[in-house]
Structure formats: C-alpha cells, structure tokens
Amino acid sequence: MAPKWRDLADRLAEQIRNGEYEPGAQLPQIRELVEAGEGSKATVHQAYKALEAEGLVTSTRGHGTVVRPRTPLKRLGIARYDKAKWRDGDEVAFIADRVASGRAYKRNEQTQTVSHGHASSVVAEGLGVPVGSEIYARARLVKEGAQPTHTLTSYYRPEHVEGTRIVDPTPGPASRGGGYRVLYDAGYEIDHMKEALFARVPTAEEVQLLQLPAGEPVVELHRTTYTADGTVVEFAVGIHSASRFAWEYEFKVPDSANDNGAEDSA
C-alpha cells in the first residue's frame, strides 16, 4: 500500500497533467490541504517535494508551489546556424531559437566572460591541440528574462581570434552576427560542424547557476565547428536545462549506396 503522501502526489500530478492547474498557477498552501483533511503537514510537504522532483512544480520562498510552464523553448538544429542569419543579419544562435519559438529577446540576455588559459583534455581533443596548449575561452550565460536557460563556452586557438572582437569581454554577442561573423571577417568561414548531445545529472554549481528545480537533469552539448578545409575554428560546450528546451532537427536523408554508385560511375 502506497504511503499517504504518494497518493496525494499522484492525485495532484494527475490534476496538473489534466490542466486543472494551469502553468504558473499556485497550488494550495500546505496548511490549506492539512485543514482539508489531506494529511499532516509532513505528508503534504512530502507530496509537494515529490511533485518538484518530477519536474511538475517549483517551490520558492515567498511564492509557494507553482506549476511549471510546459512549453519548452524550441532549440533549432542545423537551421539555427543558417549563414544568412548571422552573416547577412544579426540573428545569432540564441536569438534564432527565440524567433523560432515566437518568444521575445534582448541582446543583453547573453552575458560573456573571456579568459586566456590552457586546454583541458576535453578541450584539447575538441580543438585538435595538445593538452595544456594556450586557448581562449568565451563563456556565456543565456537567460530568458530573469530565468537562466543555458550556458555555452566556446574555445578557440589564439592564432584564430587574437585581435578580434571574440576576445572582447563586452557583454552580449561578440558583434553584429556574433562569433561566427567575427571568424568570417577574419577569413575563417564556417562550413560544417559536429554536435554530440547527452543528458546527465547536474553539478551543484550548475543547479545554482541555472536555478534548476530538484531532480532536473541537464543536456550537455559538444559542438565542433570546421572550415571547408577541415580546420577546427571552435569547440564549444553547452549546458542546458533539460525541461526548457526541445531540440528540433531537419535534414536531408543520406543514401550512401546511391552516392557510392554515382562516384563509381564517374
């Protein structure tokens, strides 16, 4: 037989999923449910903690327990890197996501910190340089309003970015068109990239920085960006709040048998 707090949590979860409590709605105060006969203060508190662990609500001092928004920010796949967006306009990647989601944005919702350091093993492998090599790191924290959504740190070889706006620590995108436009102007036009995504448990620092609710995982992104001749001009690591994004990819389906046939007949 399930404990009483579990039964209460399950009933409240069902009400949330059925829309009886809309996103942003506040659940009853603990004392209200106690007075309604739903159990002791400890029972209701445990039920609310279970809902928070399941990602259905957030609990904050002064605001009570609130149903979390269910509409994630659309995270475009390859379309967010469309050259026309940043080369010919000013739609850097995080802005492209907001536009695609029909959400407002401000350029200063992306902050940045630039540092000069040495490559860790992960960064060295990504950039194709020896461990300990000098690198530049451009770390960004992106918010939607006051809510942090993700971090992104791009790593570069000094010979590619020294003297450019990429190493200027001014808050906001590196320039009109962002970092890729800076690389383009420096003669490093991006041609293709590789991305790897995986979910994991966040660190204590990430929980605090992204203001994550209890039990929420993060999605870690590794992005390697190349020029047409295969030169790596950026390796980036992003940490995303899992519930705040929905990844979307559209691409041409390959047919390697046909491609090989075409090559053989050439």
Buried (B, 14 or more C-beta within 10 A) or exposed (E): EEEBBBBBBBEBBEEBEEEEBEEEEEBBEBEEBBEEEBBEEEBBBBBBBBBBBBBBBBBEEEEBBBBBBEEBBBBBEEBBBBBEBBBEBBBBBBBBBBBBBEEEBEBEBBBBEBEEEEBEEEBBBBBEBEEEBEBBBBBBBBBBEEEBBBBBBBBBBEEBBEEBBBBEEEEBBBBEBBBBBBBBBBEBBBBEBEBEEEEEEBEEEBBEBBBBBBEBBBBBBBBBBBBEEEEBBBBBBBBBBBBBBEBBEEEEEEEEEEEEEEEEEE
